[in-house]
């Protein structure tokens, strides 16, 4: 993944307040998330895409808000 930011408008925010205890690195706006558990990979935010697939798995489902409905079927 290559991100071009000639005006250096994007910032990376380091969030140490996580359930895993690992610091995550959040991209501007947010566009993506980086994790030390998976070096070399970036999690792109679904809002960047015109259409999004149904989830194949759920992480931290116990932390979801009651009004959120997630179906993996």
PyMOL Python script that loads the backbone (N, CA, C, O; Angstrom):
from pymol import cmd

cmd.read_pdbstr("""\
ATOM      1  N   UNK A   1       0.852  -1.162   0.000  1.00  0.00           N
ATOM      2  CA  UNK A   1       0.000   0.000   0.000  1.00  0.00           C
ATOM      3  C   UNK A   1       0.897   1.223   0.000  1.00  0.00           C
ATOM      4  O   UNK A   1       1.818   1.331   0.810  1.00  0.00           O
ATOM      5  N   UNK A   2       0.630   2.120  -0.890  1.00  0.00           N
ATOM      6  CA  UNK A   2       1.359   3.376  -0.949  1.00  0.00           C
ATOM      7  C   UNK A   2       0.378   4.518  -0.748  1.00  0.00           C
ATOM      8  O   UNK A   2      -0.643   4.603  -1.431  1.00  0.00           O
ATOM      9  N   UNK A   3       0.692   5.378   0.179  1.00  0.00           N
ATOM     10  CA  UNK A   3      -0.149   6.548   0.436  1.00  0.00           C
ATOM     11  C   UNK A   3       0.657   7.779   0.074  1.00  0.00           C
ATOM     12  O   UNK A   3       1.741   8.009   0.609  1.00  0.00           O
ATOM     13  N   UNK A   4       0.122   8.558  -0.831  1.00  0.00           N
ATOM     14  CA  UNK A   4       0.788   9.797  -1.218  1.00  0.00           C
ATOM     15  C   UNK A   4       0.162  10.947  -0.447  1.00  0.00           C
ATOM     16  O   UNK A   4      -1.052  11.149  -0.496  1.00  0.00           O
ATOM     17  N   UNK A   5       0.978  11.686   0.251  1.00  0.00           N
ATOM     18  CA  UNK A   5       0.514  12.798   1.084  1.00  0.00           C
ATOM     19  C   UNK A   5       1.508  13.949   0.946  1.00  0.00           C
ATOM     20  O   UNK A   5       2.245  14.248   1.886  1.00  0.00           O
ATOM     21  N   UNK A   6       1.533  14.600  -0.229  1.00  0.00           N
ATOM     22  CA  UNK A   6       2.553  15.625  -0.468  1.00  0.00           C
ATOM     23  C   UNK A   6       2.482  16.814   0.485  1.00  0.00           C
ATOM     24  O   UNK A   6       3.493  17.478   0.716  1.00  0.00           O
ATOM     25  N   UNK A   7       1.315  17.091   1.037  1.00  0.00           N
ATOM     26  CA  UNK A   7       1.177  18.223   1.968  1.00  0.00           C
ATOM     27  C   UNK A   7       1.327  17.803   3.428  1.00  0.00           C
ATOM     28  O   UNK A   7       1.176  18.620   4.335  1.00  0.00           O
ATOM     29  N   UNK A   8       1.623  16.527   3.645  1.00  0.00           N
ATOM     30  CA  UNK A   8       1.773  15.966   4.994  1.00  0.00           C
ATOM     31  C   UNK A   8       0.575  16.296   5.880  1.00  0.00           C
ATOM     32  O   UNK A   8       0.730  16.713   7.028  1.00  0.00           O
ATOM     33  N   UNK A   9      -0.622  16.102   5.327  1.00  0.00           N
ATOM     34  CA  UNK A   9      -1.854  16.383   6.059  1.00  0.00           C
ATOM     35  C   UNK A   9      -2.260  15.222   6.965  1.00  0.00           C
ATOM     36  O   UNK A   9      -2.928  15.427   7.979  1.00  0.00           O
ATOM     37  N   UNK A  10      -1.854  13.999   6.599  1.00  0.00           N
ATOM     38  CA  UNK A  10      -2.237  12.841   7.403  1.00  0.00           C
ATOM     39  C   UNK A  10      -1.344  12.709   8.624  1.00  0.00           C
ATOM     40  O   UNK A  10      -0.149  13.002   8.577  1.00  0.00           O
ATOM     41  N   UNK A  11      -1.932  12.275   9.692  1.00  0.00           N
ATOM     42  CA  UNK A  11      -1.198  12.046  10.934  1.00  0.00           C
ATOM     43  C   UNK A  11      -1.486  10.628  11.413  1.00  0.00           C
ATOM     44  O   UNK A  11      -2.529  10.060  11.088  1.00  0.00           O
ATOM     45  N   UNK A  12      -0.581  10.066  12.172  1.00  0.00           N
ATOM     46  CA  UNK A  12      -0.780   8.768  12.810  1.00  0.00           C
ATOM     47  C   UNK A  12      -0.919   9.018  14.306  1.00  0.00           C
ATOM     48  O   UNK A  12      -0.091   9.694  14.916  1.00  0.00           O
ATOM     49  N   UNK A  13      -1.978   8.465  14.884  1.00  0.00           N
ATOM     50  CA  UNK A  13      -2.224   8.609  16.312  1.00  0.00           C
ATOM     51  C   UNK A  13      -1.957   7.273  16.986  1.00  0.00           C
ATOM     52  O   UNK A  13      -2.396   6.233  16.497  1.00  0.00           O
ATOM     53  N   UNK A  14      -1.251   7.290  18.090  1.00  0.00           N
ATOM     54  CA  UNK A  14      -0.893   6.086  18.832  1.00  0.00           C
ATOM     55  C   UNK A  14      -1.851   5.957  20.013  1.00  0.00           C
ATOM     56  O   UNK A  14      -1.906   6.833  20.876  1.00  0.00           O
ATOM     57  N   UNK A  15      -2.612   4.844  20.044  1.00  0.00           N
ATOM     58  CA  UNK A  15      -3.616   4.623  21.081  1.00  0.00           C
ATOM     59  C   UNK A  15      -3.185   3.463  21.974  1.00  0.00           C
ATOM     60  O   UNK A  15      -3.275   2.308  21.558  1.00  0.00           O
ATOM     61  N   UNK A  16      -2.713   3.750  23.210  1.00  0.00           N
ATOM     62  CA  UNK A  16      -2.291   2.683  24.111  1.00  0.00           C
ATOM     63  C   UNK A  16      -3.444   2.094  24.932  1.00  0.00           C
ATOM     64  O   UNK A  16      -3.251   1.099  25.630  1.00  0.00           O
ATOM     65  N   UNK A  17      -4.633   2.690  24.860  1.00  0.00           N
ATOM     66  CA  UNK A  17      -5.774   2.261  25.663  1.00  0.00           C
ATOM     67  C   UNK A  17      -6.565   1.189  24.910  1.00  0.00           C
ATOM     68  O   UNK A  17      -7.658   1.455  24.408  1.00  0.00           O
ATOM     69  N   UNK A  18      -6.003  -0.035  24.835  1.00  0.00           N
ATOM     70  CA  UNK A  18      -6.622  -1.121  24.085  1.00  0.00           C
ATOM     71  C   UNK A  18      -6.866  -2.320  24.985  1.00  0.00           C
ATOM     72  O   UNK A  18      -6.221  -2.463  26.024  1.00  0.00           O
ATOM     73  N   UNK A  19      -7.795  -3.179  24.590  1.00  0.00           N
ATOM     74  CA  UNK A  19      -8.090  -4.388  25.368  1.00  0.00           C
ATOM     75  C   UNK A  19      -6.913  -5.346  25.396  1.00  0.00           C
ATOM     76  O   UNK A  19      -6.707  -6.048  26.386  1.00  0.00           O
ATOM     77  N   UNK A  20      -6.134  -5.382  24.312  1.00  0.00           N
ATOM     78  CA  UNK A  20      -5.007  -6.312  24.233  1.00  0.00           C
ATOM     79  C   UNK A  20      -3.785  -5.818  24.987  1.00  0.00           C
ATOM     80  O   UNK A  20      -2.892  -6.600  25.313  1.00  0.00           O
ATOM     81  N   UNK A  21      -3.743  -4.514  25.267  1.00  0.00           N
ATOM     82  CA  UNK A  21      -2.568  -3.940  25.901  1.00  0.00           C
ATOM     83  C   UNK A  21      -1.517  -3.483  24.899  1.00  0.00           C
ATOM     84  O   UNK A  21      -0.521  -2.866  25.276  1.00  0.00           O
ATOM     85  N   UNK A  22      -1.736  -3.783  23.628  1.00  0.00           N
ATOM     86  CA  UNK A  22      -0.818  -3.343  22.572  1.00  0.00           C
ATOM     87  C   UNK A  22      -1.216  -1.956  22.085  1.00  0.00           C
ATOM     88  O   UNK A  22      -2.401  -1.626  22.031  1.00  0.00           O
ATOM     89  N   UNK A  23      -0.242  -1.161  21.739  1.00  0.00           N
ATOM     90  CA  UNK A  23      -0.518   0.154  21.171  1.00  0.00           C
ATOM     91  C   UNK A  23      -0.938  -0.040  19.719  1.00  0.00           C
ATOM     92  O   UNK A  23      -0.264  -0.742  18.966  1.00  0.00           O
ATOM     93  N   UNK A  24      -2.052   0.582  19.320  1.00  0.00           N
ATOM     94  CA  UNK A  24      -2.434   0.564  17.916  1.00  0.00           C
ATOM     95  C   UNK A  24      -2.166   1.935  17.324  1.00  0.00           C
ATOM     96  O   UNK A  24      -2.160   2.946  18.027  1.00  0.00           O
ATOM     97  N   UNK A  25      -1.948   1.949  16.037  1.00  0.00           N
ATOM     98  CA  UNK A  25      -1.626   3.185  15.330  1.00  0.00           C
ATOM     99  C   UNK A  25      -2.778   3.490  14.384  1.00  0.00           C
ATOM    100  O   UNK A  25      -3.013   2.755  13.425  1.00  0.00           O
ATOM    101  N   UNK A  26      -3.482   4.556  14.651  1.00  0.00           N
ATOM    102  CA  UNK A  26      -4.657   4.917  13.872  1.00  0.00           C
ATOM    103  C   UNK A  26      -4.296   5.974  12.853  1.00  0.00           C
ATOM    104  O   UNK A  26      -3.629   6.962  13.159  1.00  0.00           O
ATOM    105  N   UNK A  27      -4.753   5.745  11.632  1.00  0.00           N
ATOM    106  CA  UNK A  27      -4.504   6.710  10.576  1.00  0.00           C
ATOM    107  C   UNK A  27      -5.517   7.841  10.602  1.00  0.00           C
ATOM    108  O   UNK A  27      -6.589   7.728  11.196  1.00  0.00           O
ATOM    109  N   UNK A  28      -5.159   8.909   9.960  1.00  0.00           N
ATOM    110  CA  UNK A  28      -5.974  10.119   9.860  1.00  0.00           C
ATOM    111  C   UNK A  28      -7.361   9.788   9.346  1.00  0.00           C
ATOM    112  O   UNK A  28      -7.486   9.069   8.355  1.00  0.00           O
ATOM    113  N   UNK A  29      -8.357  10.264   9.955  1.00  0.00           N
ATOM    114  CA  UNK A  29      -9.730  10.370   9.474  1.00  0.00           C
ATOM    115  C   UNK A  29     -10.736   9.307   9.845  1.00  0.00           C
ATOM    116  O   UNK A  29     -11.899   9.694   9.731  1.00  0.00           O
ATOM    117  N   UNK A  30     -10.594   8.170  10.225  1.00  0.00           N
ATOM    118  CA  UNK A  30      -9.494   7.212  10.071  1.00  0.00           C
ATOM    119  C   UNK A  30      -9.560   6.505   8.715  1.00  0.00           C
ATOM    120  O   UNK A  30     -10.634   6.102   8.269  1.00  0.00           O
ATOM    121  N   UNK A  31      -8.440   6.363   8.087  1.00  0.00           N
ATOM    122  CA  UNK A  31      -8.344   5.647   6.816  1.00  0.00           C
ATOM    123  C   UNK A  31      -7.913   4.203   7.019  1.00  0.00           C
ATOM    124  O   UNK A  31      -8.327   3.305   6.285  1.00  0.00           O
ATOM    125  N   UNK A  32      -7.063   3.992   8.043  1.00  0.00           N
ATOM    126  CA  UNK A  32      -6.529   2.657   8.264  1.00  0.00           C
ATOM    127  C   UNK A  32      -6.053   2.530   9.702  1.00  0.00           C
ATOM    128  O   UNK A  32      -5.910   3.523  10.415  1.00  0.00           O
ATOM    129  N   UNK A  33      -5.807   1.278  10.120  1.00  0.00           N
ATOM    130  CA  UNK A  33      -5.257   0.985  11.437  1.00  0.00           C
ATOM    131  C   UNK A  33      -4.054   0.067  11.250  1.00  0.00           C
ATOM    132  O   UNK A  33      -4.096  -0.856  10.436  1.00  0.00           O
ATOM    133  N   UNK A  34      -2.987   0.315  11.997  1.00  0.00           N
ATOM    134  CA  UNK A  34      -1.800  -0.538  12.004  1.00  0.00           C
ATOM    135  C   UNK A  34      -1.691  -1.201  13.369  1.00  0.00           C
ATOM    136  O   UNK A  34      -2.036  -0.592  14.382  1.00  0.00           O
ATOM    137  N   UNK A  35      -1.214  -2.446  13.407  1.00  0.00           N
ATOM    138  CA  UNK A  35      -1.061  -3.162  14.670  1.00  0.00           C
ATOM    139  C   UNK A  35       0.303  -3.834  14.722  1.00  0.00           C
ATOM    140  O   UNK A  35       0.752  -4.388  13.719  1.00  0.00           O
ATOM    141  N   UNK A  36       0.980  -3.796  15.888  1.00  0.00           N
ATOM    142  CA  UNK A  36       2.272  -4.481  16.009  1.00  0.00           C
ATOM    143  C   UNK A  36       2.141  -6.000  15.916  1.00  0.00           C
ATOM    144  O   UNK A  36       3.137  -6.685  15.687  1.00  0.00           O
ATOM    145  N   UNK A  37       0.940  -6.538  16.088  1.00  0.00           N
ATOM    146  CA  UNK A  37       0.719  -7.983  15.993  1.00  0.00           C
ATOM    147  C   UNK A  37       0.815  -8.486  14.554  1.00  0.00           C
ATOM    148  O   UNK A  37       1.095  -9.663  14.324  1.00  0.00           O
ATOM    149  N   UNK A  38       0.585  -7.600  13.588  1.00  0.00           N
ATOM    150  CA  UNK A  38       0.640  -7.991  12.180  1.00  0.00           C
ATOM    151  C   UNK A  38       1.462  -6.968  11.398  1.00  0.00           C
ATOM    152  O   UNK A  38       0.913  -6.190  10.618  1.00  0.00           O
ATOM    153  N   UNK A  39       2.783  -6.971  11.609  1.00  0.00           N
ATOM    154  CA  UNK A  39       3.631  -5.996  10.922  1.00  0.00           C
ATOM    155  C   UNK A  39       3.527  -6.153   9.406  1.00  0.00           C
ATOM    156  O   UNK A  39       3.445  -7.263   8.881  1.00  0.00           O
ATOM    157  N   UNK A  40       3.533  -5.024   8.730  1.00  0.00           N
ATOM    158  CA  UNK A  40       3.455  -5.043   7.278  1.00  0.00           C
ATOM    159  C   UNK A  40       2.047  -5.072   6.729  1.00  0.00           C
ATOM    160  O   UNK A  40       1.860  -5.081   5.512  1.00  0.00           O
ATOM    161  N   UNK A  41       1.033  -5.085   7.617  1.00  0.00           N
ATOM    162  CA  UNK A  41      -0.360  -5.086   7.171  1.00  0.00           C
ATOM    163  C   UNK A  41      -1.073  -3.856   7.710  1.00  0.00           C
ATOM    164  O   UNK A  41      -0.749  -3.351   8.784  1.00  0.00           O
ATOM    165  N   UNK A  42      -2.044  -3.388   6.947  1.00  0.00           N
ATOM    166  CA  UNK A  42      -2.874  -2.260   7.365  1.00  0.00           C
ATOM    167  C   UNK A  42      -4.329  -2.672   7.203  1.00  0.00           C
ATOM    168  O   UNK A  42      -4.689  -3.316   6.218  1.00  0.00           O
ATOM    169  N   UNK A  43      -5.168  -2.302   8.168  1.00  0.00           N
ATOM    170  CA  UNK A  43      -6.597  -2.559   8.088  1.00  0.00           C
ATOM    171  C   UNK A  43      -7.267  -1.312   7.532  1.00  0.00           C
ATOM    172  O   UNK A  43      -7.360  -0.289   8.212  1.00  0.00           O
ATOM    173  N   UNK A  44      -7.732  -1.405   6.294  1.00  0.00           N
ATOM    174  CA  UNK A  44      -8.400  -0.271   5.663  1.00  0.00           C
ATOM    175  C   UNK A  44      -9.837  -0.196   6.156  1.00  0.00           C
ATOM    176  O   UNK A  44     -10.486  -1.227   6.336  1.00  0.00           O
ATOM    177  N   UNK A  45     -10.332   0.998   6.372  1.00  0.00           N
ATOM    178  CA  UNK A  45     -11.690   1.196   6.876  1.00  0.00           C
ATOM    179  C   UNK A  45     -12.707   0.966   5.759  1.00  0.00           C
ATOM    180  O   UNK A  45     -12.516   1.414   4.629  1.00  0.00           O
ATOM    181  N   UNK A  46     -13.779   0.270   6.090  1.00  0.00           N
ATOM    182  CA  UNK A  46     -14.797  -0.093   5.106  1.00  0.00           C
ATOM    183  C   UNK A  46     -15.446   1.122   4.457  1.00  0.00           C
ATOM    184  O   UNK A  46     -15.907   1.031   3.319  1.00  0.00           O
ATOM    185  N   UNK A  47     -15.494   2.237   5.138  1.00  0.00           N
ATOM    186  CA  UNK A  47     -16.137   3.438   4.596  1.00  0.00           C
ATOM    187  C   UNK A  47     -15.423   3.974   3.354  1.00  0.00           C
ATOM    188  O   UNK A  47     -15.965   4.833   2.660  1.00  0.00           O
ATOM    189  N   UNK A  48     -14.230   3.486   3.067  1.00  0.00           N
ATOM    190  CA  UNK A  48     -13.497   3.915   1.874  1.00  0.00           C
ATOM    191  C   UNK A  48     -14.068   3.306   0.597  1.00  0.00           C
ATOM    192  O   UNK A  48     -13.804   3.803  -0.498  1.00  0.00           O
ATOM    193  N   UNK A  49     -14.847   2.237   0.726  1.00  0.00           N
ATOM    194  CA  UNK A  49     -15.299   1.480  -0.433  1.00  0.00           C
ATOM    195  C   UNK A  49     -16.776   1.720  -0.721  1.00  0.00           C
ATOM    196  O   UNK A  49     -17.562   1.983   0.189  1.00  0.00           O
ATOM    197  N   UNK A  50     -17.143   1.628  -1.996  1.00  0.00           N
ATOM    198  CA  UNK A  50     -18.534   1.828  -2.400  1.00  0.00           C
ATOM    199  C   UNK A  50     -19.435   0.691  -1.936  1.00  0.00           C
ATOM    200  O   UNK A  50     -20.587   0.928  -1.573  1.00  0.00           O
ATOM    201  N   UNK A  51     -18.929  -0.535  -1.944  1.00  0.00           N
ATOM    202  CA  UNK A  51     -19.713  -1.670  -1.454  1.00  0.00           C
ATOM    203  C   UNK A  51     -18.828  -2.491  -0.518  1.00  0.00           C
ATOM    204  O   UNK A  51     -17.616  -2.584  -0.708  1.00  0.00           O
ATOM    205  N   UNK A  52     -19.455  -3.078   0.485  1.00  0.00           N
ATOM    206  CA  UNK A  52     -18.717  -3.802   1.519  1.00  0.00           C
ATOM    207  C   UNK A  52     -19.311  -5.200   1.664  1.00  0.00           C
ATOM    208  O   UNK A  52     -20.532  -5.354   1.689  1.00  0.00           O
ATOM    209  N   UNK A  53     -18.463  -6.211   1.760  1.00  0.00           N
ATOM    210  CA  UNK A  53     -18.907  -7.590   1.955  1.00  0.00           C
ATOM    211  C   UNK A  53     -19.449  -7.782   3.360  1.00  0.00           C
ATOM    212  O   UNK A  53     -19.141  -7.011   4.269  1.00  0.00           O
ATOM    213  N   UNK A  54     -20.262  -8.822   3.529  1.00  0.00           N
ATOM    214  CA  UNK A  54     -20.725  -9.183   4.866  1.00  0.00           C
ATOM    215  C   UNK A  54     -19.530  -9.696   5.660  1.00  0.00           C
ATOM    216  O   UNK A  54     -18.626 -10.305   5.088  1.00  0.00           O
ATOM    217  N   UNK A  55     -19.512  -9.457   6.983  1.00  0.00           N
ATOM    218  CA  UNK A  55     -18.375  -9.925   7.789  1.00  0.00           C
ATOM    219  C   UNK A  55     -18.294 -11.448   7.821  1.00  0.00           C
ATOM    220  O   UNK A  55     -19.315 -12.133   7.864  1.00  0.00           O
ATOM    221  N   UNK A  56     -17.070 -11.968   7.798  1.00  0.00           N
ATOM    222  CA  UNK A  56     -16.853 -13.404   7.913  1.00  0.00           C
ATOM    223  C   UNK A  56     -16.604 -13.814   9.355  1.00  0.00           C
ATOM    224  O   UNK A  56     -16.763 -14.983   9.706  1.00  0.00           O
ATOM    225  N   UNK A  57     -16.217 -12.866  10.187  1.00  0.00           N
ATOM    226  CA  UNK A  57     -15.987 -13.135  11.606  1.00  0.00           C
ATOM    227  C   UNK A  57     -16.179 -11.841  12.388  1.00  0.00           C
ATOM    228  O   UNK A  57     -16.198 -10.748  11.821  1.00  0.00           O
ATOM    229  N   UNK A  58     -16.318 -11.987  13.690  1.00  0.00           N
ATOM    230  CA  UNK A  58     -16.541 -10.835  14.563  1.00  0.00           C
ATOM    231  C   UNK A  58     -15.488 -10.863  15.666  1.00  0.00           C
ATOM    232  O   UNK A  58     -15.294 -11.889  16.319  1.00  0.00           O
ATOM    233  N   UNK A  59     -14.816  -9.746  15.871  1.00  0.00           N
ATOM    234  CA  UNK A  59     -13.839  -9.612  16.944  1.00  0.00           C
ATOM    235  C   UNK A  59     -14.401  -8.650  17.976  1.00  0.00           C
ATOM    236  O   UNK A  59     -15.040  -7.662  17.613  1.00  0.00           O
ATOM    237  N   UNK A  60     -14.179  -8.914  19.235  1.00  0.00           N
ATOM    238  CA  UNK A  60     -14.654  -8.073  20.327  1.00  0.00           C
ATOM    239  C   UNK A  60     -16.171  -7.878  20.265  1.00  0.00           C
ATOM    240  O   UNK A  60     -16.675  -6.791  20.546  1.00  0.00           O
ATOM    241  N   UNK A  61     -16.891  -8.939  19.895  1.00  0.00           N
ATOM    242  CA  UNK A  61     -18.352  -8.872  19.823  1.00  0.00           C
ATOM    243  C   UNK A  61     -18.989  -8.537  21.157  1.00  0.00           C
ATOM    244  O   UNK A  61     -20.070  -7.950  21.201  1.00  0.00           O
ATOM    245  N   UNK A  62     -18.326  -8.906  22.250  1.00  0.00           N
ATOM    246  CA  UNK A  62     -18.867  -8.598  23.572  1.00  0.00           C
ATOM    247  C   UNK A  62     -18.809  -7.104  23.875  1.00  0.00           C
ATOM    248  O   UNK A  62     -19.446  -6.641  24.821  1.00  0.00           O
ATOM    249  N   UNK A  63     -18.055  -6.347  23.083  1.00  0.00           N
ATOM    250  CA  UNK A  63     -17.933  -4.907  23.310  1.00  0.00           C
ATOM    251  C   UNK A  63     -18.834  -4.091  22.382  1.00  0.00           C
ATOM    252  O   UNK A  63     -18.843  -2.863  22.462  1.00  0.00           O
ATOM    253  N   UNK A  64     -19.590  -4.754  21.504  1.00  0.00           N
ATOM    254  CA  UNK A  64     -20.429  -4.009  20.566  1.00  0.00           C
ATOM    255  C   UNK A  64     -21.569  -3.315  21.299  1.00  0.00           C
ATOM    256  O   UNK A  64     -22.028  -3.764  22.349  1.00  0.00           O
ATOM    257  N   UNK A  65     -22.001  -2.233  20.728  1.00  0.00           N
ATOM    258  CA  UNK A  65     -23.138  -1.506  21.282  1.00  0.00           C
ATOM    259  C   UNK A  65     -24.408  -2.317  21.045  1.00  0.00           C
ATOM    260  O   UNK A  65     -24.499  -3.041  20.054  1.00  0.00           O
ATOM    261  N   UNK A  66     -25.377  -2.208  21.931  1.00  0.00           N
ATOM    262  CA  UNK A  66     -26.610  -2.986  21.828  1.00  0.00           C
ATOM    263  C   UNK A  66     -27.371  -2.710  20.533  1.00  0.00           C
ATOM    264  O   UNK A  66     -28.044  -3.602  20.017  1.00  0.00           O
ATOM    265  N   UNK A  67     -27.279  -1.503  20.005  1.00  0.00           N
ATOM    266  CA  UNK A  67     -28.015  -1.154  18.797  1.00  0.00           C
ATOM    267  C   UNK A  67     -27.344  -1.658  17.528  1.00  0.00           C
ATOM    268  O   UNK A  67     -27.905  -1.517  16.442  1.00  0.00           O
ATOM    269  N   UNK A  68     -26.144  -2.247  17.641  1.00  0.00           N
ATOM    270  CA  UNK A  68     -25.431  -2.755  16.474  1.00  0.00           C
ATOM    271  C   UNK A  68     -25.806  -4.210  16.249  1.00  0.00           C
ATOM    272  O   UNK A  68     -25.754  -5.021  17.173  1.00  0.00           O
ATOM    273  N   UNK A  69     -26.179  -4.534  15.032  1.00  0.00           N
ATOM    274  CA  UNK A  69     -26.522  -5.909  14.687  1.00  0.00           C
ATOM    275  C   UNK A  69     -25.505  -6.421  13.676  1.00  0.00           C
ATOM    276  O   UNK A  69     -25.317  -5.818  12.620  1.00  0.00           O
ATOM    277  N   UNK A  70     -24.847  -7.539  14.000  1.00  0.00           N
ATOM    278  CA  UNK A  70     -23.844  -8.112  13.106  1.00  0.00           C
ATOM    279  C   UNK A  70     -24.247  -9.548  12.806  1.00  0.00           C
ATOM    280  O   UNK A  70     -24.449 -10.353  13.714  1.00  0.00           O
ATOM    281  N   UNK A  71     -24.358  -9.852  11.532  1.00  0.00           N
ATOM    282  CA  UNK A  71     -24.688 -11.205  11.110  1.00  0.00           C
ATOM    283  C   UNK A  71     -23.523 -11.759  10.314  1.00  0.00           C
ATOM    284  O   UNK A  71     -23.061 -11.121   9.369  1.00  0.00           O
ATOM    285  N   UNK A  72     -23.042 -12.935  10.682  1.00  0.00           N
ATOM    286  CA  UNK A  72     -21.925 -13.549   9.962  1.00  0.00           C
ATOM    287  C   UNK A  72     -22.402 -14.651   9.033  1.00  0.00           C
ATOM    288  O   UNK A  72     -21.582 -15.327   8.412  1.00  0.00           O
ATOM    289  N   UNK A  73     -23.697 -14.846   8.926  1.00  0.00           N
ATOM    290  CA  UNK A  73     -24.229 -15.917   8.064  1.00  0.00           C
ATOM    291  C   UNK A  73     -24.434 -15.447   6.647  1.00  0.00           C
ATOM    292  O   UNK A  73     -24.874 -16.222   5.798  1.00  0.00           O
TER     293      UNK A  73
END
""", "prot")
cmd.dss("prot")
cmd.show_as("cartoon", "prot")
cmd.util.cbc("prot")
cmd.orient("prot")
